[in-house]
Amino acid sequence: MANSVSIAAAQMTSINDVSANFATCARLVKEAATSGAKLLCFPENFSYVGAKTGDSLKIAEPLDGPIMNKYRSLARESNIWLSLGGFQEKGSDDAHLSNTHVLIDDAGNIRSAYRKMHMFDVDVPGGAVYKESSFTEAGKELVVVDSPFGCLGLTVCYDLRFPDLYQQLRFKLNAQVLLVPAAFTKVTGEAHWEILLRARAIETQCYVIAASQAGKHSDDKESYGASLIIDPWGTVISRLPDRLSTGIILADIDFSLIDSVRSKMPISEAKSVQARRYLDPFKNDCRCWRSSEIKHRCWWFLNSSHSSHARSSFQLYKPDVDIALEIKRSKSTLFFLVNSLMPKELLASV
């Protein structure tokens, strides 16, 4: 792998016309390829933005349908990888679709597809009410892809507000570059877009490539814009002068910079040490367990006294119930007094 590689991110204003959007994308692909970029990232809903809620269901297709096949041909003919975030993939029934981030290589092959996990169900302050889950099925799996541009972590838009997702992509799946195609609203974009992106870059020490929808799509739909490329130190290294214009931004993924930032501030090592401390209750005052036998996954955070036989009351937190938990600590054993929800593997150990 080369020590650096050129990539690009698009900024555009998609409308409710699949052919018109493809023409815009084709022009941007040509511009990126001519500029030497080997990867071009498009924003969420690159191929279609409906004028009304539910319009996307009418044009949703499987990944082997004619819309995606045109983009696969475009990638192959232009000899460039494409990140197509937020494609309207046909769902399990006619009432649902998946918001799918598709990665296509320079031979036109679909390398991977990530289905957006976090649904945009919000009442935007000073804005509209959104209920993405009413017509979109949430994905269930994290996706990383090895590529000439490093290990890519795939996400979509609203995922950006959930840092745990990005922590897993970096520290469990070894992502080096995080892709964030989006269509942030004008209100949320002004308040949070750049700061969230820079935070994700800093926390994970990854490059972040954020391609964004921009401007008015219809009378009642508007996106914030401001496509950005951010380095592992959290510095914005590329943006368009006009956050609402259509165009591309360019930057180099510098693998030596990733290594440098991570070696000089080795947070991954610190996280590993902290994880080991939590696994040994006699080296630390806190222990956490996870059990698949509980109906709803949860974590126990149990704090104990340094006293040999101290008794204290704690809470077992679940999404739908709190259960009082008493813990007694001796020098060699932890005794738990709880009801039948205690996992069997813990009961066997006391």
C-alpha positions in Angstrom: 0.0 0.0 0.0 1.3 3.5 -0.9 2.1 5.8 2.0 -0.6 8.2 0.8 -3.6 8.1 -1.6 -5.8 10.8 -3.0 -9.5 10.7 -2.2 -12.5 13.0 -2.8 -15.9 13.8 -1.4 -18.9 15.3 -3.2 -21.3 18.0 -2.3 -24.6 18.1 -4.2 -28.3 18.9 -4.1 -30.2 15.8 -5.1 -33.9 16.1 -6.2 -36.8 13.8 -7.1 -35.3 12.9 -10.5 -33.1 9.8 -10.6 -31.8 10.6 -14.1 -30.9 14.2 -13.3 -29.1 13.1 -10.1 -27.1 10.5 -12.0 -26.0 13.1 -14.5 -24.7 15.3 -11.7 -22.9 12.3 -10.1 -21.4 11.3 -13.4 -20.0 14.8 -13.9 -18.5 14.8 -10.4 -17.0 11.4 -10.9 -15.3 12.6 -14.1 -14.0 15.7 -12.2 -12.6 13.5 -9.3 -11.0 11.0 -11.7 -9.3 13.8 -13.7 -8.0 15.2 -10.5 -6.3 11.9 -9.6 -8.7 10.8 -6.8 -9.0 7.0 -6.4 -12.1 7.2 -4.2 -15.1 9.5 -4.5 -17.6 9.6 -1.6 -21.2 10.7 -2.3 -23.7 12.0 0.2 -26.8 10.2 1.6 -29.7 10.1 -0.8 -27.3 10.8 -3.7 -29.6 9.1 -6.3 -32.9 10.5 -5.1 -34.6 12.8 -2.6 -38.3 12.6 -2.6 -40.5 15.7 -2.5 -42.8 14.0 0.0 -42.3 11.5 2.8 -42.7 8.1 1.4 -41.7 8.9 -2.1 -38.5 7.0 -1.7 -40.4 3.8 -1.3 -41.7 4.1 -4.8 -38.2 4.1 -6.3 -36.5 1.7 -3.9 -34.7 -1.2 -5.6 -32.5 -4.2 -4.7 -28.7 -3.7 -5.0 -28.7 -5.6 -8.3 -31.4 -3.3 -9.8 -30.9 -0.8 -12.7 -30.1 2.3 -10.6 -27.2 0.7 -8.8 -26.0 -1.1 -11.9 -25.6 2.3 -13.6 -23.3 3.5 -10.8 -21.4 0.2 -10.9 -20.8 0.9 -14.6 -19.8 4.5 -13.9 -17.2 3.3 -11.3 -15.8 0.7 -13.8 -15.6 3.1 -16.8 -14.0 5.8 -14.7 -11.6 3.4 -12.8 -12.5 4.9 -9.4 -14.0 3.5 -6.2 -17.4 5.0 -5.2 -18.8 5.3 -1.7 -22.6 5.6 -2.3 -24.1 6.4 1.1 -27.8 6.3 1.7 -29.1 4.3 -1.3 -32.8 3.5 -1.1 -32.6 -0.3 -1.1 -35.8 -2.3 -1.3 -36.8 -3.6 2.2 -38.4 -6.8 3.4 -41.9 -5.5 2.3 -43.4 -2.8 0.2 -43.8 -0.5 3.2 -40.1 -0.4 4.1 -36.6 0.2 2.6 -33.1 0.1 4.0 -30.9 3.2 4.0 -27.8 1.5 2.6 -24.3 2.7 2.2 -22.8 0.8 -0.8 -19.1 0.6 -1.5 -18.1 -0.1 -5.2 -14.6 -0.8 -6.3 -12.9 0.5 -9.5 -13.9 -2.7 -11.4 -17.6 -2.1 -10.6 -17.9 -4.7 -8.0 -20.0 -4.1 -4.8 -17.4 -4.7 -2.1 -19.8 -4.2 0.8 -23.0 -2.7 2.0 -23.9 -1.2 5.4 -27.5 -0.6 6.4 -28.0 2.4 8.6 -28.5 1.4 12.2 -29.8 4.6 13.9 -33.1 5.9 12.7 -33.7 9.7 12.5 -36.8 9.9 14.7 -36.7 13.4 16.0 -38.5 16.6 16.6 -35.9 19.2 15.4 -36.0 22.3 17.5 -37.4 25.1 15.3 -37.7 22.6 12.5 -39.8 19.6 11.3 -40.7 16.3 12.8 -39.0 13.2 11.3 -39.9 9.6 11.7 -37.5 7.6 9.5 -38.4 4.3 11.2 -41.9 4.6 9.8 -40.6 3.5 6.4 -37.0 2.4 7.0 -35.7 -0.9 8.5 -32.7 -0.5 10.8 -29.5 -2.4 10.1 -27.9 -4.7 12.6 -24.3 -5.1 11.6 -21.2 -3.0 11.6 -19.2 -2.9 8.4 -15.5 -2.3 7.7 -13.8 -2.9 4.3 -10.1 -3.3 3.6 -9.2 -1.1 0.6 -6.3 0.8 -1.0 -7.4 3.7 1.2 -7.0 1.8 4.4 -9.6 0.0 6.5 -12.9 1.9 5.9 -15.6 2.1 8.5 -19.0 2.6 6.9 -21.8 4.7 8.5 -24.7 7.0 7.5 -25.7 10.4 8.7 -27.6 10.1 12.1 -25.1 7.4 13.1 -22.8 10.3 13.7 -24.5 11.1 17.0 -23.7 7.7 18.5 -19.9 7.6 19.4 -20.0 4.0 20.5 -20.5 2.9 16.9 -17.3 4.7 15.9 -15.4 3.5 18.9 -16.2 -0.1 17.8 -15.2 0.6 14.2 -11.8 1.8 15.4 -11.0 -0.2 18.5 -12.6 -3.5 17.7 -12.6 -3.5 13.9 -9.4 -1.4 13.3 -10.9 1.2 11.0 -8.5 3.9 9.7 -10.9 6.0 7.7 -14.5 6.7 8.6 -17.1 7.5 5.9 -20.0 9.6 6.9 -22.4 10.4 4.0 -25.1 12.6 5.3 -28.1 14.9 4.7 -28.1 17.0 7.9 -30.9 19.4 8.2 -30.1 23.2 8.1 -31.0 23.5 11.8 -29.0 20.6 13.1 -26.1 21.2 10.7 -25.6 24.7 11.8 -25.5 23.6 15.4 -23.7 20.2 15.4 -22.3 19.0 12.0 -18.7 20.1 12.1 -18.2 19.6 15.8 -19.5 16.1 15.8 -17.3 15.1 12.8 -14.2 16.5 14.4 -15.0 14.8 17.7 -15.3 11.4 15.9 -12.0 12.0 14.2 -10.3 13.0 17.5 -11.8 10.2 19.5 -10.9 7.5 17.0 -7.7 9.0 15.5 -9.1 8.3 12.1 -9.6 10.3 8.9 -13.3 11.3 8.5 -14.7 11.8 5.0 -18.1 13.5 5.3 -20.0 14.0 2.0 -23.1 16.1 2.4 -26.3 17.1 0.7 -26.6 20.8 0.3 -29.3 23.4 -0.2 -33.0 23.2 -1.2 -34.3 19.8 -2.5 -37.9 20.9 -2.7 -40.1 23.5 -1.1 -40.0 21.9 2.4 -36.7 20.0 2.3 -33.3 21.6 2.8 -29.9 20.3 3.8 -27.0 22.0 5.5 -24.2 21.1 3.2 -20.5 21.6 4.1 -18.8 18.5 3.0 -15.6 18.0 5.0 -12.5 15.9 5.1 -10.9 15.8 8.6 -7.5 14.2 9.6 -6.8 12.0 12.6 -5.8 15.1 14.7 -9.3 16.6 14.1 -8.1 19.2 11.6 -10.4 20.1 8.7 -8.1 19.6 5.7 -10.6 20.2 2.9 -13.9 22.0 2.3 -15.6 24.0 -0.5 -15.6 27.8 -0.1 -19.4 27.7 -0.4 -21.1 25.1 1.8 -24.2 25.0 -0.6 -22.5 24.7 -3.9 -22.2 21.5 -6.0 -18.6 20.2 -6.4 -15.9 18.0 -4.9 -13.2 18.4 -2.3 -9.9 16.6 -2.4 -7.3 15.4 0.1 -4.7 12.7 0.6 -5.0 9.9 3.1 -1.6 9.9 4.8 -1.0 6.6 6.5 2.1 7.8 8.2 0.0 10.6 9.9 -2.4 8.0 11.2 0.5 6.0 12.7 2.1 9.1 14.1 -1.0 10.4 15.8 -1.7 7.0 17.3 1.8 6.3 18.5 2.2 9.7 20.1 -1.1 9.5 21.9 -1.7 5.8 22.3 -5.3 5.8 23.5 -5.9 2.3 22.2 -3.3 1.0 24.7 -4.9 2.9 27.5 -8.3 1.5 26.7 -6.9 -2.0 26.7 -5.4 -1.5 30.2 -8.6 -0.1 31.5 -10.6 -3.0 30.1 -8.2 -5.4 31.9 -8.7 -3.6 35.2 -12.5 -4.0 34.9 -12.1 -7.7 34.4 -10.3 -8.3 37.8 -12.5 -7.3 40.8 -9.6 -7.6 43.2 -7.4 -5.1 41.4 -10.1 -2.4 41.1 -13.2 -1.3 42.9 -15.4 -1.7 39.8 -16.5 -4.8 37.9 -18.8 -5.1 34.9 -20.4 -8.2 33.4 -22.5 -8.8 30.4 -24.9 -11.6 30.0 -26.9 -12.9 26.9 -29.2 -14.7 29.3 -30.9 -11.5 30.4 -33.8 -10.7 28.1 -32.4 -7.2 27.4 -28.6 -6.8 27.3 -27.2 -4.6 30.0 -24.1 -3.9 32.0 -23.6 -4.2 35.7 -21.5 -1.6 37.3 -20.8 -2.7 40.8 -18.8 -0.5 43.2 -17.5 -2.1 46.3 -16.0 -0.9 49.5 -12.3 -1.5 50.5 -13.6 -3.0 53.7 -13.3 -6.7 53.9 -17.0 -7.4 54.8 -18.7 -4.1 53.8 -22.3 -4.4 52.6 -23.8 -1.9 50.3 -26.9 -1.6 48.0 -26.5 -1.1 44.3 -28.8 -0.9 41.3 -28.9 -3.4 38.4 -29.9 -1.2 35.5 -32.0 -2.6 32.6 -33.9 -0.8 29.9 -37.2 -1.6 31.5 -36.6 -2.4 35.2 -34.3 -1.5 38.1 -33.6 -4.3 40.5 -32.0 -3.7 43.9 -28.8 -5.6 44.2 -26.8 -6.2 47.4 -23.2 -7.1 47.3 -21.0 -8.4 50.1 -17.2 -8.4 49.5 -14.8 -10.6 51.4 -11.0 -10.8 50.7 -11.5 -13.7 48.3 -15.1 -13.9 47.2 -17.9 -11.6 46.0 -21.4 -12.8 47.2 -24.4 -11.6 45.3 -27.9 -11.6 46.8 -30.4 -11.1 43.9 -33.5 -12.6 42.5 -33.8 -15.1 39.7 -32.6 -12.7 37.0 -29.0 -13.3 38.1 -27.2 -15.1 35.2 -26.5 -18.7 35.9 -22.8 -18.4 35.3 -22.6 -15.8 38.0 -24.6 -17.9 40.5 -22.3 -20.8 39.9 -19.3 -18.7 40.8 -20.5 -17.6 44.2 
